[in-house]
Every structure is written in structure tokens, then in C-alpha cells.
Amino acid sequence: MEIGVLNGLTNGGRCFEHVSQFGLHVCQLVSWDSSQATKAIAETVVKEAARAKVRICAMWSGVPGPAEWNFTRGPVTLGLVPPEYRAERVAVLKSGRTSPSGSARRPSSPTVVSSPRT
């Protein structure tokens, strides 16, 4: 298992150097800004992650609807799990928006994650 970090998508996708400077090679990429969902930024992300020798194991983005970041209500309110929000959330993720209005809430979240080695 490899240890990684949450890494914000910044600087147009040129945001991986500091991850490798920590001696880490895995990250979850995070962006709550739907304006960054472009082909150009995606291409830069792929190129820059490879240059820094960082593997992106997941992508976090905002979705509409309620979100409770805890162990009791989290499993039934987060992600694509809740059936009552699933269709809307899938449509939003496919469109590149974070919500119908284009904004999302930022949750507090842990800064260190682990990832199975692939």
C-alpha cells in the first residue's frame, strides 16, 4: 500500500511537483472549480503528473444535494450512492459542472490517504 495526499488542482494542472518533493508518488486530485474541467487542463494534468512521477488514484469534485461528512449519515448522502440524487449527480459529473448553479460546498476532509499499489 502506498501513502498519498489530497492535492488541489491549481496552476492550470501544474500542481504535482510538491507531492513528489514530499517523497510521495500517489495523490487524490481535488477541484471544486468547474471552470477547470477542460480538455486543455486535463492534458496538462496527465503530462505534469507523469513528469513528477505522481499517480492520480482518484478525483474529487463537488456534486449537488446534501452531504454529511460523518460516519453515520455520510454513507447515505455522499457521492453516487443515494438513489434520490444519483441521476442528477451523474448528469452534473458528465457535464463538468459541480452543481446546477456551478458551485459546490467544500467539505473538510483528511489530508492523508492510502491507496492500494497497482
N, C-alpha and C positions, 0 to 999 in steps of 0.2 A: 504494500500500500504506500502511496506517495502522499505527502502533505502538500497542500496548496493554499492559496489565498483567494479571497474575493478581490477582483481587480476591476476598477471602474474604467469604462470605455471613454477615454479622453483623448485630446490632441489628435482628433481625426483618425484614431486607430493606432497611433504611435505611442503605445502605453504599456509595453511589456518589459522594457529594459530593467526597471526596478525590481520586477519579480525575479528575474534571473540574477540580479545583484544580491538578492537575499539567499541565493543558492537554491532556489526553488524552480521547478520546471512544470508546474501544474497550476491552473487558475480557473475560477469561475468568472466569466466576464459579465459585468453588470452595467446596464444602461436603462435609465428611466426616461431618457430623452428620445422620443420617436423620430426626431429630425435626423438622428444618426443611423436610421435604418435605410441606408442607401447601398447600392452596388459598389460604389467607389470606396466607401468606408469598409465594407465587407472585404473587398480585395486587399485593402491596406492592412486590415486586421490579420488576414491569413498570412500575408507577406511578413509583417512585423513579428508576429508570434513565432513563425518559423525562424526568422533571423535571430530572435532572442532565445530560441530553443525552449519555448514555453508551449505546452499543450493545453488547449482550452477544453475543459471537461464538461462545461455546462454554460448556458447563457441565461441570465436573469433579466426579465423585463416586467413592467407593470401591466396589470390587467384590471378591467372594471369589476365592480361588485365588492362585497365585503371581504375583508381579510383580517383574520385574527391570528397574530403571530404568537401562538402558545400551543401547548401540547393537548389542551382539551378541545378547543374549537378549531384550531389550525387544520387538522386533517379533513374537516368538512367544509372549510371556507377557502382554502388556498389552491392555487393552480387550476388544473382542468378537472379536478375531482368532483366538485359539486354539480350535479346534473342540471340544476336550475340556471347555472351561469355558463355551462360548458359551451353551448353553441355561440353565444356572444363572445366569450373569451377566445375561442378558436378563430372566429372571424377577425377579431382585433389582432391577434398574433399573426395571422396570414397577411393582413393588410399593412403591418408595420407600425400601426398606431399603438399607443399604450392604453387608450380608452376612447370612447366615442368623442370626448372633448379634446383628446390629445394629451391629457395629463394623467399622472398616476401618483399614488401616495408612495413615499419612500418608507419602507419598514426598517426597523432596527434589526440587525442581523449579526451573527457571529462573523468574525474576520478570518478565522482559520477553519479550513475544511479538509477532509481527506478524500482521496479518490483512488479507486482500485487501479492498479497498474494494468495497462493494456498492451 
